[in-house]
Amino acid sequence: MVVFTLYKEGKIYHAAGLAHSDLSYKNCLVDPAGGNACIIDIDGLVVPGLFPPDVVGTPDFIAPEVVSTLHLLPTDTHRKLPCRETDQHALSVLIYMYLFHRHPLRGPKIYDTDPEKQERLEMGEKALFIEHSKDTSNFPKKFRENEKVCMPWIDPKKLPYTTYGTLLKGLFEQAFIAGLHDPAQRPTAGEWEAALIKTSDMIQPCPNKSCVKQWFIFDNSTKPKCPYCSTPYKGVLPVLDFYSTRNGKDYKSDNHRLMVFDGVSLSQWHVDRNVSPNEKLTPEQCKRVGYFQFHKGKWFLVNETLPAMKNLTTDQPIPLKGNVELTEGLQLLLSPEETGRIVNIQIVNG
């Protein structure tokens, strides 16, 4: 999923107090085959007190407060110009559009029959999330037949913003409800990073080989099914819940889960809560430490590099190159280090 790599450069810019000023699909280069993305056109970089913005952005991605004040002179103190907060709005729109192939604000609601005024109100002062739970007046209701055929998932009724789990659901609400007209409440690139990483660990392959997407995000249901093709999953699904301690005694949930499928890797960032899969990873931290395998109707975790891995349920060590069967309620110590984790296994029967 290419979208899970888009936050990185934005995080770096914003941490330094800078802003791109024109984040949009035209300034992102995407490699679907390799799952990579990069941001270009940095010549419009905003440096507070040194380089003011040269552009206001690209339609669809300009923040509502900028759209609402475009008619004012640049010298007017009430004029809102691109900054870190407007980047945060554009980043949220970009992620939403990559995932759902629709715009979060462009719905059927008409504010004015004049196209220019309609644009200024729809994307500015009156901007309204199309999936707002308390105000459904901008919810899309009709689609052209070619849209239904080519991109059936653009319908929010069939594929709502909640499809990608609770973490992204919360950030979309923060971006397009609480923070839509209050820039201070918009999620940061770092918050998107944390949520996207955890969400990517919930990916499950679709059993339907003809499915248009071939994967879906596990929604914690007891009867999981693909939201794209409605194919139910049949079989046993192990889910790993991660826990860590801050005082060396009490282990608390990290609100992080890992869905298991055949061949999926256990990585260093699963073992150590202080390691994150970002641009700071060392080559050693990029290597997998274990993997999961389905063999003769049972799921196993194979330990490749963790010297202190232990089965807490039986109080037995799991040696290097050894394995352990994943069963309901099984608890494993991945690392005894201060920032190491234990996992609890939950089994979902499809």
C-alpha positions as CSV (number, residue, x, y, z in Angstrom):
1,M,0.0,0.0,0.0
2,V,1.8,3.1,-1.3
3,V,-0.2,5.4,0.9
4,F,1.7,4.0,4.0
5,T,4.9,5.7,2.8
6,L,3.5,9.2,2.1
7,Y,3.9,10.7,5.6
8,K,7.7,10.5,5.9
9,E,8.9,13.6,4.0
10,G,6.0,15.6,5.4
11,K,7.1,14.6,8.9
12,I,10.7,15.7,8.3
13,Y,9.6,19.1,6.8
14,H,7.2,19.9,9.6
15,A,9.5,18.9,12.4
16,A,11.9,21.6,11.1
17,G,9.1,24.2,11.0
18,L,8.9,24.2,7.2
19,A,5.9,23.7,4.9
20,H,5.7,22.4,1.3
21,S,2.8,24.7,0.5
22,D,1.5,22.6,-2.5
23,L,1.0,19.0,-1.4
24,S,-1.2,17.3,-4.0
25,Y,-1.3,14.3,-6.3
26,K,0.6,16.2,-8.9
27,N,3.6,16.6,-6.6
28,C,3.8,13.0,-5.4
29,L,5.6,10.4,-7.5
30,V,4.3,6.9,-6.8
31,D,5.8,3.5,-7.7
32,P,3.0,1.0,-7.2
33,A,5.3,-2.0,-7.9
34,G,7.8,-1.1,-5.3
35,G,5.4,0.5,-2.8
36,N,7.4,3.7,-2.7
37,A,6.5,7.4,-3.0
38,C,8.3,10.7,-2.9
39,I,7.4,14.4,-2.8
40,I,8.7,16.7,-5.5
41,D,8.5,20.5,-6.4
42,I,10.3,21.6,-3.2
43,D,11.0,25.0,-4.8
44,G,7.9,26.4,-3.1
45,L,9.1,25.4,0.4
46,V,7.9,27.9,3.1
47,V,10.5,28.9,5.6
48,P,9.0,31.1,8.3
49,G,10.6,34.5,8.5
50,L,12.8,33.8,5.4
51,F,10.9,32.4,2.4
52,P,7.1,33.2,2.3
53,P,4.8,31.1,0.2
54,D,4.9,31.6,-3.6
55,V,1.7,29.6,-4.3
56,V,-1.5,28.9,-2.4
57,G,-1.8,25.3,-3.5
58,T,-3.7,23.1,-5.9
59,P,-7.5,23.0,-6.0
60,D,-8.9,20.0,-4.0
61,F,-6.0,20.4,-1.5
62,I,-6.1,24.0,-0.4
63,A,-7.2,24.4,3.2
64,P,-10.6,26.0,3.9
65,E,-9.2,29.0,5.6
66,V,-6.9,29.8,2.6
67,V,-9.8,29.4,0.2
68,S,-12.0,31.6,2.3
69,T,-9.5,34.5,2.3
70,L,-8.2,34.3,-1.3
71,H,-10.1,37.6,-2.2
72,L,-8.0,39.5,0.4
73,L,-4.7,41.2,-0.5
74,P,-1.5,39.2,0.5
75,T,-0.7,42.1,2.9
76,D,-4.0,41.9,4.7
77,T,-3.5,40.4,8.2
78,H,-6.7,38.5,7.8
79,R,-5.4,36.6,4.7
80,K,-4.5,33.0,5.5
81,L,-1.4,31.7,3.7
82,P,0.1,28.2,3.3
83,C,1.9,27.0,6.4
84,R,2.4,23.7,8.3
85,E,-1.3,23.5,9.2
86,T,-2.4,23.9,5.6
87,D,0.0,21.1,4.7
88,Q,-1.6,18.9,7.3
89,H,-5.0,19.5,5.6
90,A,-3.6,18.6,2.2
91,L,-1.8,15.5,3.6
92,S,-5.1,14.3,5.1
93,V,-7.0,14.8,1.8
94,L,-4.2,13.1,-0.1
95,I,-4.4,10.0,2.1
96,Y,-8.2,9.9,2.0
97,M,-8.2,10.1,-1.8
98,Y,-5.5,7.4,-2.2
99,L,-7.5,5.0,0.0
100,F,-11.0,5.8,-1.2
101,H,-10.7,7.3,-4.7
102,R,-13.0,10.2,-3.8
103,H,-12.7,13.7,-2.3
104,P,-13.6,14.2,1.4
105,L,-15.4,17.5,0.8
106,R,-16.8,17.4,-2.7
107,G,-20.4,16.2,-2.3
108,P,-23.8,17.1,-3.8
109,K,-24.6,20.1,-1.6
110,I,-25.2,23.3,-3.5
111,Y,-24.4,26.6,-1.9
112,D,-24.6,28.9,-4.9
113,T,-25.5,28.5,-8.6
114,D,-22.4,30.5,-9.6
115,P,-19.5,28.0,-10.1
116,E,-16.9,30.3,-8.6
117,K,-19.0,31.1,-5.5
118,Q,-19.9,27.4,-5.2
119,E,-16.2,26.5,-5.2
120,R,-15.3,29.1,-2.7
121,L,-18.0,28.0,-0.3
122,E,-17.8,24.3,-0.9
123,M,-14.0,24.2,-0.3
124,G,-13.8,27.1,2.0
125,E,-16.2,28.7,4.5
126,K,-18.9,26.0,4.2
127,A,-16.6,23.0,3.7
128,L,-18.3,19.9,5.1
129,F,-17.0,16.3,5.3
130,I,-19.1,14.1,3.0
131,E,-19.2,11.4,5.7
132,H,-20.1,13.7,8.6
133,S,-22.2,11.6,11.0
134,K,-24.3,14.5,12.3
135,D,-24.7,16.4,9.1
136,T,-25.5,14.2,6.2
137,S,-26.5,17.0,3.8
138,N,-23.3,16.6,1.7
139,F,-23.4,12.8,1.5
140,P,-23.0,11.4,-2.1
141,K,-26.1,9.6,-3.2
142,K,-25.8,9.0,-6.9
143,F,-23.0,7.8,-9.2
144,R,-22.7,7.4,-12.9
145,E,-22.8,3.9,-14.2
146,N,-19.2,4.0,-15.5
147,E,-18.0,5.1,-12.0
148,K,-19.8,2.2,-10.4
149,V,-18.2,-0.3,-12.8
150,C,-14.7,1.2,-12.8
151,M,-14.4,2.1,-9.2
152,P,-17.1,0.5,-7.1
153,W,-15.4,1.5,-3.8
154,I,-15.9,5.2,-4.3
155,D,-19.4,4.9,-2.8
156,P,-19.1,5.8,0.9
157,K,-22.2,3.8,1.7
158,K,-20.4,0.6,0.5
159,L,-16.9,1.5,1.6
160,P,-17.1,4.2,4.5
161,Y,-14.1,5.9,6.0
162,T,-14.4,3.5,8.9
163,T,-13.3,0.6,6.7
164,Y,-9.6,1.0,7.5
165,G,-10.0,0.5,11.3
166,T,-10.3,2.7,14.4
167,L,-7.0,4.4,14.2
168,L,-7.5,5.9,10.7
169,K,-11.2,6.5,11.5
170,G,-10.1,8.8,14.4
171,L,-7.6,10.7,12.3
172,F,-10.1,11.3,9.5
173,E,-12.6,12.7,12.0
174,Q,-9.9,14.8,13.5
175,A,-8.9,16.1,10.0
176,F,-12.3,16.6,8.4
177,I,-14.6,17.3,11.3
178,A,-12.8,18.7,14.4
179,G,-9.9,20.2,12.4
180,L,-11.5,21.2,9.2
181,H,-12.2,24.7,10.3
182,D,-9.8,24.6,13.3
183,P,-6.3,24.2,12.0
184,A,-4.8,23.6,15.4
185,Q,-6.7,20.3,15.7
186,R,-5.5,18.7,12.5
187,P,-3.5,15.5,12.7
188,T,0.2,15.9,12.3
189,A,2.4,13.9,9.8
190,G,3.8,12.1,12.8
191,E,0.3,11.0,14.0
192,W,-0.5,9.8,10.5
193,E,2.8,7.9,10.6
194,A,2.0,6.0,13.8
195,A,-1.6,5.2,12.7
196,L,-0.6,4.1,9.2
197,I,2.1,1.8,10.5
198,K,-0.2,0.1,12.9
199,T,-3.0,-0.1,10.3
200,S,-0.6,-1.7,7.8
201,D,-0.1,-4.6,10.3
202,M,-3.8,-5.3,10.0
203,I,-3.7,-6.2,6.3
204,Q,-5.2,-9.6,5.4
205,P,-5.1,-11.1,1.9
206,C,-8.5,-11.6,0.3
207,P,-9.2,-15.3,-0.4
208,N,-10.9,-14.4,-3.6
209,K,-8.3,-14.4,-6.4
210,S,-10.5,-12.3,-8.6
211,C,-10.9,-9.5,-6.0
212,V,-10.0,-6.1,-7.4
213,K,-7.9,-5.2,-4.4
214,Q,-6.6,-8.6,-3.2
215,W,-6.3,-7.5,0.4
216,F,-8.3,-5.8,3.2
217,I,-7.9,-4.4,6.7
218,F,-9.1,-6.8,9.4
219,D,-11.8,-5.0,11.3
220,N,-11.7,-7.1,14.5
221,S,-14.9,-8.8,13.6
222,T,-15.6,-12.4,14.5
223,K,-16.6,-13.1,10.9
224,P,-14.1,-11.2,8.7
225,K,-14.9,-10.6,5.1
226,C,-13.4,-8.5,2.3
227,P,-15.2,-5.2,2.0
228,Y,-14.4,-4.9,-1.7
229,C,-15.8,-8.2,-2.9
230,S,-17.7,-9.4,0.2
231,T,-15.9,-12.7,0.2
232,P,-15.8,-14.1,3.8
233,Y,-12.6,-15.5,5.2
234,K,-12.8,-19.2,6.0
235,G,-10.2,-20.7,8.4
236,V,-8.3,-19.8,11.5
237,L,-6.8,-16.3,11.8
238,P,-4.2,-15.6,14.6
239,V,-4.0,-12.1,15.8
240,L,-1.1,-10.8,17.9
241,D,-1.8,-8.1,20.6
242,F,1.4,-6.3,21.7
243,Y,2.1,-5.2,25.3
244,S,5.0,-3.4,26.9
245,T,6.0,-2.0,30.3
246,R,7.2,1.4,31.5
247,N,8.1,0.3,35.0
248,G,9.5,-3.2,34.5
249,K,6.5,-4.8,36.0
250,D,3.1,-3.9,34.6
251,Y,2.5,-4.6,31.0
252,K,-0.1,-2.5,29.2
253,S,-1.6,-2.6,25.7
254,D,0.3,-0.7,23.0
255,N,-2.9,-0.5,21.0
256,H,-1.0,-2.4,18.2
257,R,-2.0,-5.6,16.6
258,L,-0.5,-7.9,13.9
259,M,-2.6,-10.0,11.6
260,V,-0.9,-13.3,10.7
261,F,-0.9,-14.8,7.2
262,D,1.5,-17.4,5.7
263,G,5.0,-16.0,5.3
264,V,4.4,-12.7,7.1
265,S,7.4,-11.4,9.0
266,L,7.9,-10.5,12.6
267,S,10.2,-7.4,12.6
268,Q,12.3,-5.5,15.1
269,W,9.7,-2.8,15.5
270,H,7.3,-5.5,16.7
271,V,9.7,-6.6,19.4
272,D,10.9,-3.2,20.6
273,R,8.4,-0.4,21.2
274,N,11.1,2.2,20.7
275,V,11.8,1.1,17.1
276,S,9.7,2.4,14.3
277,P,9.8,1.6,10.6
278,N,10.9,5.0,9.4
279,E,13.8,6.7,7.7
280,K,16.0,6.2,10.9
281,L,16.1,2.4,10.7
282,T,19.5,0.9,10.6
283,P,20.2,-2.0,8.2
284,E,20.2,-4.4,11.1
285,Q,16.8,-3.2,12.3
286,C,15.4,-3.8,8.8
287,K,16.1,-7.6,9.0
288,R,13.2,-9.8,10.0
289,V,13.5,-11.6,13.4
290,G,10.9,-14.3,12.8
291,Y,8.1,-15.4,10.4
292,F,4.8,-17.1,10.5
293,Q,4.0,-20.4,8.7
294,F,0.8,-22.4,8.2
295,H,1.6,-26.1,8.3
296,K,-0.8,-29.1,8.4
297,G,-3.7,-27.0,9.6
298,K,-1.8,-25.2,12.3
299,W,-0.1,-21.8,12.6
300,F,3.5,-21.5,13.8
301,L,5.9,-18.7,14.7
302,V,9.5,-19.5,13.8
303,N,12.2,-17.7,15.9
304,E,15.1,-16.6,13.7
305,T,17.2,-14.1,15.7
306,L,15.6,-13.5,19.2
307,P,17.9,-15.2,21.8
308,A,15.6,-14.6,24.8
309,M,12.2,-15.5,23.2
310,K,10.1,-17.4,25.7
311,N,6.7,-19.1,25.9
312,L,5.3,-17.5,29.0
313,T,2.4,-20.0,29.1
314,T,4.7,-23.0,29.6
315,D,7.7,-21.0,30.9
316,Q,9.8,-22.6,28.2
317,P,12.4,-20.8,26.0
318,I,11.9,-20.9,22.3
319,P,15.4,-21.4,20.8
320,L,16.8,-19.9,17.7
321,K,15.4,-21.7,14.6
322,G,12.8,-23.2,16.9
323,N,9.1,-22.6,16.6
324,V,5.9,-22.4,18.7
325,E,2.3,-23.2,17.7
326,L,-0.1,-20.3,17.9
327,T,-3.0,-21.1,20.1
328,E,-5.8,-19.1,21.9
329,G,-4.4,-17.3,24.9
330,L,-0.8,-18.1,24.3
331,Q,1.6,-15.5,25.7
332,L,5.1,-15.0,24.3
333,L,8.0,-12.8,25.6
334,L,9.7,-11.4,22.6
335,S,12.5,-9.6,24.5
336,P,13.3,-9.1,28.2
337,E,14.8,-5.6,27.5
338,E,13.3,-2.6,29.1
339,T,11.5,-1.6,25.9
340,G,10.8,-5.2,24.8
341,R,7.3,-6.6,24.3
342,I,5.2,-9.6,25.1
343,V,2.3,-10.7,22.8
344,N,-1.0,-12.3,23.5
345,I,-2.5,-14.6,20.8
346,Q,-6.1,-14.4,19.9
347,I,-7.6,-16.9,17.4
348,V,-10.4,-15.8,15.1
349,N,-12.3,-18.5,13.3
350,G,-13.7,-17.4,10.0
